[in-house]
Amino acid sequence: MDQGFTVHVSFAAESLAQARERAVMYVEALAILRPEVSLLDTRLSRGDLWPLGEPSFCGVEGPDGELCNDVHQHPGFHSGPGLGGLSWGDGDPR
């Protein structure tokens, strides 16, 4: 049976919002190279508080069971995976 493991990547950012954006870019790039990496399982934390991490991605479930692949706490509608994915929810389009 496979066991779960975690890798921690350190990087600098000027704000939590900028850190979220960068974390998502890094994870999406890694997922392209290694499809077994789960996007929705990734977490973001300050370097000295890694046990208190928050999700990197939104993950809200849509009407057809798809999960929002946008940045955690994003404004506007939720977005399904892929280009032109289904959008749902309340909010202004981005």
Secondary structure, DSSP 8 states (H G I E B T S, - for coil): -------------SSHHHHHHHHHHHHHHHHHH-TTS-GGG-EE--TT-GGG-EESB---B-TTS-B--SBTT-SS-EE-SSTT--EESSS---
